[in-house]
Amino acid sequence: MDLLQGLREKNWKKLSVKNKLNILQTVANIEAHYLGLNHEVNIETVTLSPNTLGKYCIYTYQIIISLDEIENCSPMDSVKTVAHECYSRPT
């Protein structure tokens, strides 16, 4: 749970992209467990088109989250994107 302290706004702003991804990976693991998935969901970041915050790849079980979102959005916006992509994936 100490890792999740990084979700506080003041802490989030100070974190590297790698550390933010580690926190979001923990969120994805919690969501996958909650949803009863029988596989891991992995988080990666890339530069996506401006209107795309994230996407789910059904072949690799990956959530791709926009680098812009990781760098510039609030931690709660990033968590919402991860949760949305976990939830909207096919089982």
All heavy atoms as an XYZ file, in Angstrom:
728
protein
N       0.805     -1.195      0.000
C       0.000      0.000      0.000
C       0.855      1.269      0.000
O       0.373      2.314     -0.397
C      -0.941      0.011      1.208
C      -2.093     -0.937      1.057
S      -3.018     -0.474     -0.403
C      -4.269     -1.671     -0.405
N       2.094      1.168      0.453
C       2.970      2.338      0.413
C       3.130      2.852     -1.013
O       3.198      4.054     -1.237
C       4.344      2.021      0.997
C       4.306      1.847      2.506
O       3.346      2.341      3.128
O       5.219      1.220      3.047
N       3.173      1.914     -1.963
C       3.311      2.293     -3.361
C       2.154      3.188     -3.797
O       2.344      4.145     -4.548
C       3.363      1.041     -4.232
C       3.592      1.239     -5.718
C       4.988      1.802     -5.961
C       3.412     -0.057     -6.460
N       0.971      2.910     -3.283
C      -0.203      3.676     -3.683
C      -0.212      5.094     -3.121
O      -1.001      5.923     -3.542
C      -1.478      2.928     -3.306
C      -1.669      1.594     -4.036
C      -2.948      0.927     -3.574
C      -1.656      1.760     -5.539
N       0.687      5.393     -2.182
C       0.825      6.768     -1.696
C       1.232      7.697     -2.842
O       0.997      8.897     -2.796
C       1.852      6.846     -0.564
C       1.430      6.141      0.704
C       0.217      6.786      1.343
O       0.098      8.003      1.397
N      -0.696      5.963      1.815
N       1.835      7.113     -3.871
C       2.213      7.890     -5.042
C       1.034      8.470     -5.783
O       1.184      9.364     -6.615
N      -0.167      7.976     -5.488
C      -1.372      8.495     -6.136
C      -1.817      9.836     -5.571
O      -2.698     10.468     -6.138
C      -2.518      7.481     -6.030
C      -2.348      6.231     -6.881
C      -3.434      5.228     -6.566
C      -2.333      6.577     -8.361
N      -1.221     10.248     -4.506
C      -1.524     11.589     -4.004
C      -0.945     12.603     -4.973
O       0.181     12.475     -5.435
C      -0.932     11.782     -2.613
C      -1.618     10.945     -1.580
C      -1.130     11.277     -0.224
N      -1.933     10.555      0.742
C      -1.641     10.456      2.007
N      -0.557     11.052      2.482
N      -2.415      9.774      2.818
N      -1.748     13.605     -5.267
C      -1.383     14.611     -6.279
C       0.020     15.167     -6.069
O       0.817     15.255     -7.008
C      -2.416     15.738     -6.278
C      -2.265     16.712     -7.411
C      -2.776     16.196     -8.736
O      -3.778     15.478     -8.759
O      -2.142     16.526     -9.758
N       0.345     15.543     -4.848
C       1.656     16.144     -4.578
C       2.795     15.155     -4.820
O       3.873     15.547     -5.250
C       1.728     16.704     -3.162
C       1.645     15.669     -2.069
C       1.738     16.280     -0.699
C       1.690     15.172      0.356
N       1.873     15.667      1.675
N       2.554     13.881     -4.569
C       3.580     12.861     -4.802
C       3.693     12.516     -6.284
O       4.794     12.312     -6.805
C       3.278     11.596     -4.005
C       3.281     11.832     -2.517
O       3.884     12.788     -2.032
N       2.605     10.983     -1.770
N       2.555     12.432     -6.953
C       2.487     12.036     -8.364
C       3.334     12.957     -9.239
O       4.046     12.508    -10.125
C       1.031     12.050     -8.811
C       0.754     11.552    -10.185
C       0.488     12.311    -11.282
C       0.674     10.184    -10.614
N       0.237     11.505    -12.369
C       0.352     10.198    -11.985
C       0.847      8.961     -9.971
C       0.190      9.033    -12.719
C       0.682      7.801    -10.700
C       0.361      7.838    -12.058
N       3.246     14.247     -8.973
C       3.964     15.232     -9.792
C       5.472     15.045     -9.738
O       6.174     15.408    -10.672
C       3.611     16.648     -9.329
C       2.193     17.036     -9.637
C       1.885     18.425     -9.125
C       0.441     18.782     -9.395
N       0.097     20.119     -8.918
N       5.970     14.470     -8.661
C       7.409     14.303     -8.472
C       7.945     12.992     -9.038
O       9.151     12.817     -9.133
C       7.737     14.337     -6.970
C       7.369     15.619     -6.289
C       7.615     15.510     -4.794
C       7.034     16.685     -4.045
N       7.147     16.521     -2.582
N       7.058     12.085     -9.421
C       7.474     10.757     -9.859
C       7.933     10.732    -11.310
O       7.430     11.484    -12.149
C       6.321      9.767     -9.694
C       5.841      9.502     -8.272
C       4.614      8.610     -8.301
C       6.943      8.883     -7.435
N       8.830      9.817    -11.602
C       9.240      9.573    -12.990
C       8.134      8.796    -13.699
O       7.250      8.212    -13.059
C      10.537      8.760    -13.017
O      10.292      7.438    -12.535
N       8.188      8.763    -15.013
C       7.217      7.992    -15.793
C       7.281      6.522    -15.378
O       6.250      5.867    -15.201
C       7.467      8.155    -17.311
C       6.639      7.177    -18.113
C       7.166      9.584    -17.739
N       8.471      6.012    -15.174
C       8.636      4.604    -14.773
C       7.938      4.334    -13.444
O       7.244      3.327    -13.298
C      10.118      4.250    -14.669
C      10.368      2.821    -14.295
C      11.841      2.496    -14.247
C      12.036      1.056    -13.830
N      13.446      0.688    -13.771
N       8.107      5.221    -12.476
C       7.456      5.028    -11.184
C       5.941      5.151    -11.289
O       5.202      4.416    -10.624
C       8.003      6.009    -10.152
C       9.401      5.655     -9.712
O       9.832      4.509     -9.805
N      10.133      6.641     -9.238
N       5.470      6.064    -12.122
C       4.021      6.185    -12.334
C       3.471      4.901    -12.956
O       2.411      4.409    -12.566
C       3.709      7.381    -13.223
C       3.944      8.718    -12.532
C       3.694      9.881    -13.476
C       3.973     11.211    -12.804
N       3.725     12.351    -13.689
N       4.211      4.342    -13.904
C       3.771      3.088    -14.530
C       3.746      1.949    -13.518
O       2.854      1.099    -13.569
C       4.670      2.727    -15.712
C       4.443      3.535    -16.978
C       5.481      3.182    -18.027
C       3.047      3.316    -17.521
N       4.700      1.913    -12.608
C       4.700      0.883    -11.562
C       3.444      0.980    -10.703
O       2.833     -0.032    -10.359
C       5.947      0.988    -10.688
C       7.189      0.501    -11.380
O       7.127     -0.276    -12.328
N       8.331      0.952    -10.916
N       3.068      2.189    -10.365
C       1.857      2.395     -9.564
C       0.631      1.978    -10.363
O      -0.255      1.278     -9.853
C       1.755      3.853     -9.099
C       2.857      4.155     -8.086
C       0.364      4.149     -8.512
C       3.017      5.622     -7.744
N       0.569      2.385    -11.622
C      -0.576      2.023    -12.454
C      -0.628      0.520    -12.712
O      -1.712     -0.056    -12.855
C      -0.555      2.813    -13.758
C      -0.780      4.313    -13.580
C      -0.605      5.038    -14.914
C      -2.144      4.607    -12.981
N       0.529     -0.139    -12.746
C       0.558     -1.596    -12.877
C      -0.088     -2.238    -11.652
O      -0.844     -3.196    -11.761
C       1.990     -2.104    -13.052
C       2.077     -3.609    -13.245
C       1.384     -4.069    -14.513
O       1.760     -3.671    -15.607
N       0.367     -4.906    -14.377
N       0.189     -1.692    -10.479
C      -0.436     -2.194     -9.260
C      -1.956     -2.021     -9.325
O      -2.709     -2.935     -8.971
C       0.137     -1.466     -8.019
O       1.546     -1.716     -7.958
C      -0.533     -1.930     -6.741
N      -2.395     -0.878     -9.812
C      -3.833     -0.639     -9.980
C      -4.421     -1.663    -10.955
O      -5.485     -2.243    -10.700
C      -4.098      0.802    -10.467
C      -5.557      0.987    -10.875
C      -3.695      1.804     -9.390
N      -3.733     -1.917    -12.055
C      -4.216     -2.896    -13.043
C      -4.289     -4.295    -12.429
O      -5.239     -5.042    -12.687
C      -3.314     -2.898    -14.275
N      -3.299     -4.648    -11.611
C      -3.312     -5.960    -10.954
C      -4.508     -6.080    -10.021
O      -5.161     -7.134     -9.968
C      -2.018     -6.181    -10.171
C      -0.800     -6.303    -11.054
O      -0.900     -6.527    -12.257
N       0.360     -6.121    -10.468
N      -4.800     -5.034     -9.289
C      -5.950     -5.036     -8.378
C      -7.241     -5.177     -9.180
O      -8.122     -5.970     -8.833
C      -5.968     -3.763     -7.514
C      -4.787     -3.777     -6.532
C      -7.298     -3.613     -6.769
C      -4.516     -2.442     -5.853
N      -7.372     -4.423    -10.259
C      -8.572     -4.490    -11.106
C      -8.721     -5.875    -11.732
O      -9.827     -6.418    -11.768
C      -8.517     -3.425    -12.211
C      -8.862     -2.041    -11.734
C     -10.291     -1.930    -11.255
O     -11.231     -2.252    -12.010
O     -10.471     -1.518    -10.103
N      -7.628     -6.438    -12.226
C      -7.685     -7.771    -12.846
C      -8.151     -8.809    -11.827
O      -8.972     -9.679    -12.135
C      -6.321     -8.144    -13.422
N      -7.652     -8.709    -10.612
C      -8.071     -9.627     -9.550
C      -9.555     -9.426     -9.241
O     -10.320    -10.394     -9.140
C      -7.219     -9.405     -8.296
C      -7.638    -10.251     -7.150
N      -7.360    -11.596     -7.079
C      -8.344     -9.948     -6.026
C      -7.875    -12.087     -5.974
N      -8.472    -11.098     -5.317
N      -9.966     -8.190     -9.096
C     -11.356     -7.857     -8.799
C     -12.298     -8.379     -9.885
O     -13.386     -8.878     -9.596
C     -11.504     -6.343     -8.650
C     -12.923     -5.866     -8.481
C     -13.587     -6.004     -7.267
C     -13.603     -5.276     -9.539
C     -14.895     -5.578     -7.113
C     -14.906     -4.847     -9.395
C     -15.551     -5.000     -8.185
O     -16.845     -4.575     -8.045
N     -11.856     -8.285    -11.142
C     -12.690     -8.719    -12.263
C     -12.602    -10.222    -12.517
O     -13.302    -10.747    -13.378
C     -12.291     -7.950    -13.537
C     -12.604     -6.459    -13.507
C     -11.945     -5.758    -14.687
C     -14.109     -6.218    -13.508
N     -11.724    -10.913    -11.792
C     -11.599    -12.358    -11.941
C     -10.906    -12.791    -13.218
O     -11.168    -13.883    -13.727
N     -10.012    -11.960    -13.728
C      -9.298    -12.329    -14.949
C      -8.332    -13.476    -14.669
O      -7.734    -13.553    -13.599
C      -8.518    -11.131    -15.494
C      -9.333     -9.901    -15.872
C      -8.418     -8.822    -16.426
C     -10.399    -10.254    -16.883
N      -8.168    -14.348    -15.638
C      -7.256    -15.476    -15.464
C      -5.902    -15.221    -16.125
O      -5.179    -16.155    -16.434
C      -7.887    -16.766    -15.992
C      -8.251    -16.662    -17.461
O      -8.043    -15.627    -18.083
N      -8.799    -17.721    -18.017
N      -5.583    -13.969    -16.342
C      -4.298    -13.594    -16.924
C      -3.882    -12.231    -16.386
O      -4.705    -11.471    -15.880
C      -4.373    -13.546    -18.454
C      -5.476    -12.667    -18.964
N      -5.394    -11.289    -18.952
C      -6.696    -12.966    -19.472
C      -6.514    -10.781    -19.438
N      -7.322    -11.769    -19.755
N      -2.592    -11.937    -16.506
C      -2.098    -10.618    -16.112
C      -2.488     -9.583    -17.156
O      -2.660     -9.905    -18.327
C      -0.567    -10.625    -16.036
C      -0.009    -11.220    -14.799
C       1.495    -11.008    -14.711
O       2.086    -10.324    -15.579
O       2.077    -11.540    -13.766
N      -2.605     -8.367    -16.714
C      -2.772     -7.228    -17.610
C      -1.551     -6.349    -17.398
O      -1.260     -5.967    -16.268
C      -4.064     -6.439    -17.280
C      -4.160     -5.195    -18.129
C      -5.289     -7.317    -17.461
N      -0.818     -6.085    -18.456
C       0.414     -5.312    -18.342
C       0.225     -3.899    -18.875
O      -0.478     -3.687    -19.857
C       1.543     -6.008    -19.096
C       1.848     -7.358    -18.489
O       2.138     -7.461    -17.309
N       1.742     -8.399    -19.288
N       0.877     -2.954    -18.210
C       0.773     -1.541    -18.561
C       2.026     -1.108    -19.305
O       3.138     -1.429    -18.891
C       0.642     -0.667    -17.291
C      -0.557     -1.069    -16.462
C       0.612      0.809    -17.647
C      -1.867     -0.604    -16.979
N       1.827     -0.393    -20.391
C       2.917      0.238    -21.128
C       2.479      1.646    -21.500
O       1.297      1.967    -21.440
C       3.254     -0.540    -22.403
C       3.952     -1.847    -22.126
C       4.541     -2.430    -23.392
O       4.856     -1.676    -24.330
O       4.670     -3.655    -23.435
N       3.422      2.451    -21.917
C       3.089      3.798    -22.359
C       3.749      4.075    -23.700
O       4.860      3.600    -23.958
C       3.496      4.864    -21.319
O       2.961      6.116    -21.713
C       4.981      4.956    -21.139
N       3.031      4.772    -24.536
C       3.539      5.230    -25.831
C       2.874      6.564    -26.138
O       1.927      6.965    -25.462
C       3.258      4.234    -26.987
C       3.956      2.914    -26.773
C       1.780      4.025    -27.193
N       3.336      7.216    -27.161
C       2.679      8.427    -27.627
C       1.486      8.004    -28.476
O       1.646      7.297    -29.466
C       3.650      9.289    -28.456
O       4.775      9.607    -27.634
C       2.990     10.559    -28.926
N       0.301      8.393    -28.047
C      -0.925      8.076    -28.771
C      -1.485      9.356    -29.388
O      -1.054     10.451    -29.048
C      -1.958      7.474    -27.815
C      -1.588      6.122    -27.184
C      -2.631      5.725    -26.134
C      -1.474      5.045    -28.245
N      -2.462      9.196    -30.255
C      -3.093     10.364    -30.851
C      -3.702     11.224    -29.738
O      -4.061     10.708    -28.675
C      -4.155      9.951    -31.867
O      -5.180      9.222    -31.239
N      -3.834     12.518    -29.978
C      -4.260     13.447    -28.919
C      -5.578     13.094    -28.228
O      -5.750     13.394    -27.060
C      -4.378     14.782    -29.642
C      -3.472     14.670    -30.809
C      -3.511     13.226    -31.223
N      -6.491     12.463    -28.901
C      -7.791     12.154    -28.301
C      -7.867     10.757    -27.698
O      -8.928     10.332    -27.261
C      -8.904     12.318    -29.336
C      -9.035     13.761    -29.778
O      -8.791     14.672    -29.001
N      -9.394     13.966    -31.019
N      -6.757     10.030    -27.691
C      -6.737      8.673    -27.157
C      -5.946      8.648    -25.856
O      -4.751      8.933    -25.849
C      -6.118      7.692    -28.176
O      -6.835      7.772    -29.404
C      -6.157      6.271    -27.653
N      -6.621      8.322    -24.763
C      -5.959      8.264    -23.455
C      -5.334      6.904    -23.203
O      -4.314      6.785    -22.545
C      -6.960      8.579    -22.346
C      -7.632      9.940    -22.426
C      -8.654     10.084    -21.320
C      -6.602     11.041    -22.388
N      -5.978      5.869    -23.727
C      -5.459      4.529    -23.540
C      -6.178      3.565    -24.450
O      -7.199      3.896    -25.058
N      -5.627      2.366    -24.535
C      -6.280      1.315    -25.311
C      -5.837     -0.038    -24.775
O      -4.828     -0.139    -24.078
C      -5.992      1.446    -26.803
C      -4.531      1.347    -27.189
C      -4.372      1.601    -28.669
C      -2.910      1.450    -29.074
N      -2.750      1.577    -30.510
N      -6.611     -1.055    -25.092
C      -6.344     -2.403    -24.619
C      -6.045     -3.281    -25.817
O      -6.793     -3.286    -26.795
C      -7.560     -2.940    -23.852
C      -7.341     -4.320    -23.297
C      -6.609     -4.494    -22.130
C      -7.851     -5.439    -23.934
C      -6.393     -5.763    -21.613
C      -7.633     -6.712    -23.420
C      -6.910     -6.859    -22.269
O      -6.684     -8.105    -21.761
N      -4.966     -4.042    -25.738
C      -4.606     -4.984    -26.808
C      -5.031     -6.383    -26.382
O      -4.475     -6.937    -25.423
C      -3.105     -4.934    -27.074
S      -2.610     -6.082    -28.384
N      -6.004     -6.943    -27.073
C      -6.547     -8.249    -26.701
C      -5.566     -9.391    -26.942
O      -5.717    -10.452    -26.356
C      -7.884     -8.544    -27.413
C      -7.704     -8.593    -28.922
C      -8.934     -7.522    -27.022
C      -8.944     -9.050    -29.680
N      -4.572     -9.191    -27.787
C      -3.631    -10.258    -28.110
C      -2.504    -10.388    -27.095
O      -1.967    -11.466    -26.888
C      -3.048    -10.041    -29.510
C      -4.129     -9.940    -30.557
C      -4.418     -8.722    -31.156
C      -4.891    -11.047    -30.903
C      -5.433     -8.616    -32.106
C      -5.908    -10.953    -31.841
C      -6.167     -9.736    -32.439
O      -7.170     -9.638    -33.359
N      -2.151     -9.275    -26.463
C      -1.033     -9.283    -25.511
C      -1.465     -8.996    -24.085
O      -0.629     -8.993    -23.184
C       0.023     -8.245    -25.925
O      -0.582     -6.949    -25.932
C       0.611     -8.561    -27.283
N      -2.761     -8.741    -23.876
C      -3.302     -8.372    -22.563
C      -2.586     -7.143    -22.009
O      -2.232     -7.080    -20.849
C      -3.204     -9.521    -21.558
C      -3.865    -10.795    -22.013
C      -3.147    -11.977    -22.092
C      -5.200    -10.823    -22.353
C      -3.749    -13.154    -22.498
C      -5.816    -11.993    -22.767
C      -5.073    -13.159    -22.839
O      -5.689    -14.309    -23.245
N      -2.378     -6.176    -22.863
C      -1.689     -4.949    -22.462
C      -2.628     -3.761    -22.512
O      -3.448     -3.642    -23.419
C      -0.520     -4.643    -23.398
C       0.645     -5.567    -23.250
C       1.746     -5.188    -24.219
O       1.490     -4.969    -25.391
N       2.952     -5.124    -23.710
N      -2.449     -2.903    -21.530
C      -3.081     -1.592    -21.570
C      -1.988     -0.625    -21.981
O      -0.938     -0.550    -21.352
C      -3.652     -1.196    -20.202
C      -4.825     -2.098    -19.864
C      -4.079      0.271    -20.203
C      -5.381     -1.891    -18.477
N      -2.252      0.067    -23.057
C      -1.340      1.101    -23.536
C      -1.938      2.425    -23.086
O      -3.076      2.739    -23.420
C      -1.224      1.084    -25.081
C      -0.940     -0.317    -25.605
C      -0.199      2.105    -25.541
C       0.358     -0.920    -25.157
N      -1.190      3.176    -22.318
C      -1.675      4.455    -21.822
C      -0.839      5.570    -22.438
O       0.366      5.414    -22.641
C      -1.669      4.502    -20.278
C      -2.437      5.714    -19.764
C      -0.290      4.393    -19.717
C      -2.778      5.644    -18.295
N      -1.489      6.632    -22.781
C      -0.840      7.762    -23.448
C       0.280      8.342    -22.588
O       0.085      8.629    -21.401
C      -1.879      8.838    -23.746
O      -1.258     10.040    -24.125
N       1.428      8.542    -23.188
C       2.546      9.173    -22.490
C       2.152     10.566    -22.027
O       2.502     10.979    -20.918
C       3.777      9.236    -23.398
C       5.027      9.856    -22.798
C       5.463      9.101    -21.551
C       6.148      9.892    -23.825
N       1.392     11.278    -22.835
C       0.933     12.611    -22.451
C       0.096     12.552    -21.173
O       0.224     13.395    -20.298
C       0.126     13.246    -23.590
C      -0.305     14.660    -23.257
O       0.574     15.500    -22.998
O      -1.520     14.916    -23.256
N      -0.761     11.552    -21.066
C      -1.574     11.419    -19.857
C      -0.694     11.145    -18.643
O      -0.871     11.746    -17.587
C      -2.602     10.296    -19.997
C      -3.291     10.038    -18.687
C      -4.732      9.602    -18.819
O      -5.340      9.795    -19.860
O      -5.219      9.078    -17.822
N       0.261     10.260    -18.781
C       1.163      9.926    -17.667
C       1.927     11.170    -17.210
O       2.104     11.401    -16.022
C       2.174      8.842    -18.090
C       1.477      7.523    -18.379
C       3.258      8.651    -17.041
C       1.009      6.782    -17.183
N       2.371     11.960    -18.152
C       3.203     13.114    -17.812
C       2.402     14.319    -17.327
O       2.905     15.097    -16.519
C       4.046     13.523    -19.023
C       5.114     12.506    -19.375
C       5.919     12.869    -20.599
O       5.393     13.577    -21.492
O       7.075     12.437    -20.669
N       1.170     14.481    -17.803
C       0.464     15.743    -17.576
C      -0.864     15.659    -16.834
O      -1.356     16.687    -16.375
C       0.236     16.446    -18.918
C       1.544     16.743    -19.617
O       2.451     17.306    -19.026
N       1.651     16.327    -20.867
N      -1.450     14.500    -16.727
C      -2.769     14.400    -16.092
C      -2.646     14.063    -14.611
O      -1.592     13.653    -14.136
C      -3.614     13.348    -16.798
S      -4.145     13.880    -18.445
N      -3.742     14.208    -13.921
C      -3.770     13.879    -12.504
C      -3.675     12.362    -12.322
O      -3.994     11.595    -13.242
C      -5.074     14.380    -11.873
O      -6.151     13.560    -12.269
N      -3.270     11.927    -11.146
C      -3.214     10.487    -10.907
C      -4.593      9.833    -11.026
O      -4.700      8.721    -11.529
C      -2.647     10.362     -9.491
C      -2.796     11.701     -8.873
C      -2.811     12.694     -9.987
N      -5.637     10.524    -10.612
C      -6.973      9.940    -10.693
C      -7.427      9.776    -12.141
O      -8.082      8.792    -12.468
C      -7.981     10.767     -9.904
C      -7.804     10.652     -8.401
S      -7.848      8.939     -7.788
C      -6.119      8.668     -7.398
N      -7.052     10.710    -13.019
C      -7.378     10.552    -14.438
C      -6.679      9.319    -15.005
O      -7.268      8.549    -15.765
C      -6.978     11.793    -15.232
C      -7.908     12.963    -15.000
O      -9.043     12.746    -14.523
O      -7.495     14.107    -15.283
N      -5.431      9.125    -14.627
C      -4.679      7.956    -15.116
C      -5.268      6.659    -14.566
O      -5.389      5.662    -15.289
C      -3.208      8.077    -14.738
O      -2.622      9.176    -15.403
N      -5.663      6.665    -13.307
C      -6.290      5.478    -12.706
C      -7.613      5.181    -13.401
O      -7.926      4.022    -13.691
C      -6.494      5.670    -11.187
C      -7.431      4.622    -10.616
C      -5.151      5.626    -10.472
N      -8.390      6.206    -13.695
C      -9.661      6.010    -14.401
C      -9.431      5.385    -15.775
O     -10.198      4.517    -16.200
C     -10.407      7.335    -14.546
C     -11.021      7.820    -13.262
C     -11.687      9.177    -13.472
C     -12.177      9.767    -12.176
N     -12.773     11.101    -12.362
N      -8.396      5.819    -16.460
C      -8.088      5.249    -17.772
C      -7.729      3.773    -17.643
O      -8.229      2.927    -18.400
C      -6.944      6.030    -18.453
O      -7.370      7.376    -18.660
C      -6.561      5.406    -19.784
N      -6.882      3.441    -16.686
C      -6.490      2.042    -16.476
C      -7.712      1.195    -16.109
O      -7.922      0.113    -16.670
C      -5.397      1.931    -15.395
C      -5.187      0.485    -14.969
C      -4.094      2.530    -15.904
N      -8.527      1.679    -15.189
C      -9.718      0.933    -14.784
C     -10.671      0.747    -15.963
O     -11.227     -0.343    -16.162
C     -10.416      1.641    -13.631
N     -10.851      1.791    -16.750
C     -11.727      1.703    -17.931
C     -11.220      0.635    -18.890
O     -11.995     -0.192    -19.375
C     -11.797      3.059    -18.625
C     -12.459      3.003    -19.964
N     -13.823      2.985    -20.110
C     -11.933      2.941    -21.213
C     -14.115      2.913    -21.410
N     -12.991      2.890    -22.086
N      -9.934      0.635    -19.157
C      -9.376     -0.334    -20.106
C      -9.437     -1.753    -19.546
O      -9.672     -2.699    -20.299
C      -7.948      0.040    -20.484
C      -7.833      1.366    -21.227
C      -8.663      1.455    -22.497
O      -8.911      0.418    -23.164
O      -9.093      2.564    -22.840
N      -9.243     -1.922    -18.247
C      -9.386     -3.262    -17.637
C     -10.825     -3.745    -17.776
O     -11.065     -4.904    -18.118
C      -9.027     -3.220    -16.154
S      -7.279     -3.301    -15.789
N     -11.738     -2.862    -17.497
C     -13.148     -3.237    -17.469
C     -13.720     -3.458    -18.872
O     -14.561     -4.312    -19.073
C     -13.970     -2.167    -16.761
C     -15.386     -2.591    -16.519
C     -15.692     -3.510    -15.516
C     -16.417     -2.097    -17.300
C     -16.997     -3.915    -15.296
C     -17.722     -2.493    -17.091
C     -18.003     -3.404    -16.088
O     -19.288     -3.820    -15.881
N     -13.219     -2.725    -19.848
C     -13.813     -2.811    -21.176
C     -13.180     -3.898    -22.046
O     -13.582     -4.090    -23.174
C     -13.705     -1.462    -21.892
O     -12.364     -1.116    -22.100
N     -12.238     -4.621    -21.510
C     -11.588     -5.680    -22.261
C     -12.489     -6.896    -22.364
O     -13.320     -7.129    -21.492
C     -10.249     -6.052    -21.639
C     -10.264     -7.204    -20.635
C     -10.915     -6.806    -19.348
N     -11.195     -7.914    -18.474
C     -12.399     -8.361    -18.191
N     -13.450     -7.893    -18.788
N     -12.581     -9.313    -17.320
N     -12.309     -7.720    -23.398
C     -13.064     -8.972    -23.440
C     -12.465     -9.961    -22.442
O     -11.277     -9.940    -22.194
C     -12.872     -9.465    -24.879
C     -11.783     -8.673    -25.454
C     -11.553     -7.479    -24.594
N     -13.261    -10.814    -21.856
C     -12.764    -11.794    -20.879
C     -12.282    -13.054    -21.544
O     -12.574    -13.332    -22.665
C     -13.866    -12.153    -19.866
O     -15.020    -12.575    -20.581
C     -14.180    -10.973    -18.985
